[in-house]
Structure formats: structure tokens, C-alpha cells
Amino acid sequence: MNIRSITCFVNIAHRPLDGIVGAAGEVAHQADQALEAAGYTVQTTRLATQPLSHLSAEPLALLAELEPAAAQAGFDYLSLGPILADSAEADLSPLEALPDLLRASEMTFASVLVARQCRRIHLDAIRRTAGIIREMAHTTEQGFGNLRLAVLANVDALAPFFPAAYHDGGPPALAIATESADLAVRAFSGAGTLDQARARLVSAVEAPAAEIVAAVQPLSAGYGYRFAGLDFSLAPFPQEARSIAAAIERLGVERFGAAGTLFAASLLTDCLRQARYPHCGFNGLMLPLLEDAVLADRSREGLFTVNDLLLYSSVCGTGLDTIPLPGDVSEDELAGILLDVAALALRLNKPLTARLMPIPGAQAGDTTAFDFAYFANGRVLEVKGVGSPRLFARQAWLAM
């Protein structure tokens, strides 16, 4: 397993900005050194701010100041906290800046929080964000800009995975995200019964979790940072040995997407719920189609649909992640998909996100052609060709 990210959360409402970001860079560097000394490969260090809605600066002006400071401090990626659309009075005007902001940077991630417990959902924000997704698909190379844009539903602060990461506005904090699908592959490969498989994975998670906490928590406290915890979501890498879909097949599902996949996803998530360590973020099963070699293979075999992945999200992880869609998918259909993700998050009281990636010029059944180390090229999934615009026309905001 690797450390996907050391994520520092800071309040940038204060000045001097360079001092805040520079201090965070030192914390991230020391955490990197401590984890490397403990035997872990750290892939990235990341910086996340409080919600964009809570910042008075114009988004592009803020980016022009903040991104160079983050790069100078050694951070690989930056997350501007979400535009909050979690109340009927939410100011949606910052949405207008998102396309330019994302096109101006390859380092910066952004998000829109469209639903939050207790049972509230912003249909107008969903509809407008669907339009942004479609715009980004046709104004960035291969629609790649949508990798850095997510819709959030019921996602709390201090989750270290991007694009969902944002600060709660309090004292600075530190959290760790892992890339640990390989632990599940190995645990299930040598197991006999399902009970043995579960026990092996719980043990395989708890041992490194304890080492990571021992390496990072004292250091975090020494710098006056809250240690938010670990998000041990079983994130994959595009190799079979590091594929969460491969782990599901080692457990006994013949092919990912076959009947029994939902059960396997639930069992995997249950292992993380049982494992003892300081939890933050999602702590579930991640199914990012374009980041998992076996998921990409099974997509080319036609073994699952967008709705299947949404069904699996009901018992596991982060929602719909890096999902390639036809380039001509309509704004109405994108909005309907996002609305379903948000409704599921609220009904089950769990965090879910959506990163939808329409591929310009691509049709359902085509294979993507990304040249990106973290991607495995998969099949463009079919959509139904219709949305539900009358739902959005009825009301902008709904208490559910």
C-alpha cells in the first residue's frame, strides 16, 4: 500500500497568506519524511482551504495568489473548498467562475456541495453544475478538466481525498488518505471462508494504520495541527494487483458486475468499519472506473452500468467517480444523475460524490484514450438519452 495523500487543511482568511501556506508546507514535508522513514511511499501532498463560499476574495484573484504559494511550499495539489449550496439562500454566483478557474490551473480542484443532512437538496445548483460539467467536457482536452471538479452530497469537512477535501474553518488540521486496494487483493487471495477473508483484511488494515498514526499524530500535535485521522478507503491504482475489482473477484465474484458484487462491496466496507483506527472522510470502497485496471476491463465487457455503480454506492464508498460518458450527454441527463447521487446520500445519511467525465466526440461503447499514469482506459458507459427537466423546473430547493 501507499499513502495517496498527506492533506493539510488551513484557514486562508487570515494573512499573511504565504506564512500560513508555508507553515503547512513544513508540516506536510515533515509528515512525508516520517512516513517514508516508516517504510511508506507518499505519492502527493495536498492543501485544502475552507469553502470558497466563505472567502471574500474573487475566485480567480484568490487562485492567482494561492496557487503559487502552495507550489512554493511544496504542495502537489490544491483544493479550494466547495461552493456551498446547502440552503435556500445559498449564493450561487461563484459558480460562474468555476470554468475559468479550472481551465486556468492543472493543480487546483473545486467542488459544489449540493445537499446536506438534514434532508436538504439544491436542485438549481445541481442543474447549473451539470452545465459546467458539460462546458468543461468541451473546453478542455478530452474533457480532462472534469477530473478536478466534483459534486458533493452530505460530505463533511476534513476528508483528505480530492476533490472532496475542505477545511472546517477552525485550527489547521492534517489527515492521511491511503491507496490500499492491494491489501484487499492479498487478504482475499489467501482466505478460505468469508469470515477468514474479513478477519484477514481487518488485520491487514489495522497494522499499517497503527504505524501511520504513530508516525504522524505526535508530529501533527507538535505543530499545533489537529490530527483528523485516516481515510483508509480502498483506493485502487491501475494495475491488477492494486485493483479493488480484482479483490472482489478474489473474494468469489466471478466477474465484477455479476450478481453478488453488491454483497462483496458491502463486506469490504464492513471490514473498514470494524477496523480500529482514527477515522475521517469516507472509509469505504472506491470504484473509480478510470483508476482501476480490472474495473476498466469489466467496463469493456459491458458488465455494469452507471446505475449499477450507483447501486453499489449505497453500501460502500464515494459515489460515481471518474465515469466516462458520451460526449453528447445532455445537461438534463447529467443533472438527473447528480440528483440521484444526492438523493441517495441524504436518504442513507452518508457522504457521496460524483465526478462525471463526458468525453468529447465519444459514443457509448468507445474506449477512452487518456495518457495519464493514474488512469486505465475503459469503456464509455451508455446513458439513456433522456433527463428529467420537469423536476428541476418545479422547484429550486427542496427539504427532503
N, C-alpha and C positions, 0 to 999 in steps of 0.2 A: 504493500500500500504506500501511497504518497500523501503528502499534505497538499491539497489542491490550493488552499489559500490561508495565509495569515491576514486577517482583516482587522484593521483599526477603524474605530468609529469616533469621529470628532465633531465638536460643535464649532462651526466656522463663522458663527455670528459675531464672534469676538475678534479682536485684532491685537497684535499683528498676525496676519494670516500665515506668513512664511514661518513664524515661530511655532504656531500650532501644528502645521503640517510637518515642519522639520522635526519637531519633538516626536510626532507619531512615526516618522520615518526611522528614528533611532530605536523606538520600541519595536517596530517591525523587524529591523535589522538584528537586534539582539535576540528576538524570538526565533528568527531564522537560524542564527548561529546555534542557539540552544537545541533546536530540533535537529539540525544537521549533526550536532555532536551526539545526539541520542540515536542517530542512525536513520533519520528520515529525510527523504528528498522533498524539499519545498519547491513547488512549482511557481507560485506567484505570491506577491504581497500586494494588498489592496487597501484602498482608503474609501470610506463611506461617510457621507455627511447626513445631517438631519434633512427632513423633507424639503424639497425645493419650494413647496408652498409656504414654508416658514422662513424663507430667506427673502430679504427685501431687494437684493440686487437683481438686475435684469439677467436672465439666464446666460445669454451669450457673453455678456461682460464678466459675469462670475466665472464662466469656463475659461475665459482668456487669462484670468488671474490665477485660478486654482490649478488648472492642469499643469502649467509649467512648474508650479511649486511642488505638486505631487511627484512629477517626474524627477525634479531635482532632489527630492527626499528619498528617491529610490523605489517608489511605488510603480507597479506594472499597470495597474488599472484603477480607475476612479469611478465611484458610483455617486451621482447626485441623487439625493433621496427623492422619493416619489412625489409627483403631483397628487395631492390628496383630494379625492372626490368621494369623501365618506360622509358627506352631509348635504342636505338640500341646498344649503347656502354656499357650497364649495365654489371657489373661484377657479374656473376652468381656463382662464385666459393664458396661463403659462403653457397650455397645450400647443398654442400657436408657435412657440419657439422650438418645440421638440425636433421637428425635422431638420432645421438648420443646425441645431445643437449636435445632433447625432452625425450629420454629414461633415461637421467641422472637426471631428475628432475620431480617431480609431482607438482611443484609450478610455473613453468615457461611456458609461452605461446610464440608462434612465429608465424610469418606470412610472406607471399610473396606478394608484390604489383605488379601485372602483367599488369595493364592497368591504364592509367590516361588520363584525358582530356588534350590536345585536340586530341582525336581520335587516340590514340596510344596503341598498344597491343603487348605483347611479347609472341609469340606462343611457342618459345623454353622454356621459363621459365614455362609456363603452362604445357607443356609436361613433363618437369623434375620434377615439383612439383607433378604432378599426380603419378609419380613413387615413390615419397617419401610417399604420402598418402597410396599407396598400400604396401610399405615396413612397414610403421608404423602399418598398419592393422594386419600384420602377425608377428610382433615382439614385440607387447605389448598386455597385457591381454585383450581379447575381442576387440582388436583394439582400446582400450580406449585412447591411445596416440593421436589419431586424434582429440579428444576434444580440444586439446591445439594447434592445427595448423589450420590456415585459409588462404585462398587465398583472397586477397583484390583487388577490382577494383574500381578506382575513389574514394577512401576513403581518406579524408583529415586527418591531424593531429588533436590531442586533442579530439578524440571521446572516451568517457570513458568506453564503453563496450569492453571486451576482446573477442577474440584475436585481435581486430582491433586497439587497443589503441597504439598510439605512439606520441612522443614529436616532436615539430617542430624545436627544437634546440635553441629557444630563451630563455627568462627568464622562471623560473618554473611556472607551471600552475596547476590549480585544477578544476576538473569537477565532476559532480554528475550524476550517472545513476540510474534510478528508476526501481522497479518491480511493475508495476501498472495496470496489466490487470484486476485486481479486480475492479478498478474504472469503467471500461467499462462495466463489468458484472452488477454492481449495477445501473449505469446510464441507461442502456438499459432495465433493468428489470422493471423499473417503468415508462417507457416512453410510450406515446401514438403514436404520429406521428413521422416520421423520423426527422422532424425539431426539435421536442421536444427532441428526443434522442441525436441529435447533440448538442443542446444547453446544455443539462444536462451534457454531457461528457466534453465539453469545460469548463464549470463551475467547474466540478469535478477535472479537471487538474489544472486550474489557481489558485485555492485556496491553495492547498499544494505547488505548485510551488513558490508562493509568500512567503510562510513560509520558504521554504528551502533556497531561495535566501537571505532572511533577516537573517537567521541563519549563512550562510556560507560566503556570499560575503564580509562583513566587516572583518571577521576573516582572509580570504584569503588576503585581501589588507594589513592587519596588519603585515603579514609575508612576504610581498613583492611578493606574488604569484598572477599571473593573474587569474581572475575567468573566465574560459572558458564558463561556463554555464551549463545547464541541458540537458541531453538526456532523454526525457520523453517517449522514446519508450515503447510501452505497452507490456513489457516483462512478460511472464507468470511464474507460479510455478505449479508443477504437482498436483494440486487439482482443482476440477471443479469450485469452487468459485473464483479461480485465473487463469482461463483459457481464453485466447483470443479467442479460438474457441468457448467456451461457450458464450462469449459476442456476437459473430457473430450470434450464434443461437438465443440468446435472442432478437437480433435486428429483426429477422424474417426469417433467412435462416433455412430451415428445418433440414438440416444436413450440417456441414462444408464439403465443397467439391461439394455440389449441385450447380446447376445454381443459380446465384445470389451472390455467395461467392466473386467473383471479385468486384462486386458493393459494398458489405459490407466492404471489405478491403479498398476500395478507400474512402468510407465515414469515416471510422475510422481514416485513415491517414489525411484526410481533417480537422478533429477535432483538431489534433495536430498542423496542420499548422495555424489554426485560433487562437489557444490558445496563450495568451500573456505571455511570459517569455523569458529569455535569452537562445536561442537555441544553441546546439552544437551536433555534432555526427549525428545520423540517424534520430531521432524523427519520427519514423514510427511504423508500425505494425510488430511485430516479430512473426514468425511462426516456432519456433524450435520444430520439431516433437517430440523429446525425452524429451522436458522440459514442455510439455503441456498435461495434462491428457486427455482432450477431443480430441485434435489432435491425440494422440496415439490411443484412442478408434476408431476414424473415419478411421485411417490408417488400423486398423484391419478389418474394414468393407469394405475396398477397395474403399473408396470414393474419393481418389485423388492419383495422380502420381507425380513423380519428375517434369515432365513438367507442371503439374497444379501449383505446388508450385512456379516454376519459373515464370509462368504467373502472379500469384498473386504479385510477387515481382515487377512487372512492375508498380504497383500502390501503393505499400506500403513500406515495410521495408528493411530488411537486406540481403535478398537473400535466399540461401539454407543453413539452419542451423540445425546441428545435424541430418543429414539424414542417416538412416541406409540403407546400400546397401548390396547386396550379397557378400560373401567373395571372390568369383571368378570373380568379376567385373574386366575387363581388364584395364590396364593402358591407352589404347587408348580411351576407353569409358569414363573413369574418365576425361581425358584431354578434350574430346569433351564437357562434361557437364560444366567444368570450362570455356571453351572457350565461351560457350553460356552465362554464367553469366557475363563474362567480356564484351561481345558484347552488352548485354542489358544495362549494366551500362554506357557504352560510348554513346550508341545511345540515351539514356534518360537523360544523364548527371546527374546521381545520384549515390550515394555510394551503392555498393553491395558486399557481402562477400559470401564465401562458406566454410562450414565445412561438409565434406563428411566423413561418417564413415562406410567403409566396415567392415562387421562382419565375422571374420574367421570361416569357416565351415557352415555359414548360407546360406540359399537359400531364394529367394523371397517368401514371404508369411509366413516365420517363424516369431516368436515373439522374440524380444531381451530379454536378461536376466540380465540386469545390476542391481547391488545393489548399488545405488547412490542416495543420498537424493534429488538431483535436476533433476532426470530423472523419466519419466513414460515410461515403456516399451511398444514399439509399433511394428508395422509390418515392416519387412524388405521390402523395396519397390523394385518393379520389374525394371530391366533395359532392354534395347533392345538387348543386346548381340553383338552389333557392334559399333565401333567408327568411326572416320574419319581421319585415319593416313595420308592419302594423302594430306590433308590440311596442316598438320604440316610439311610434307616433302617438300612442295613447298617453304616455306619462314619462317625464324626465327622471323622476326619483321615486323610489318605492321602499317603504318599510315592510320587510318580509317577516 
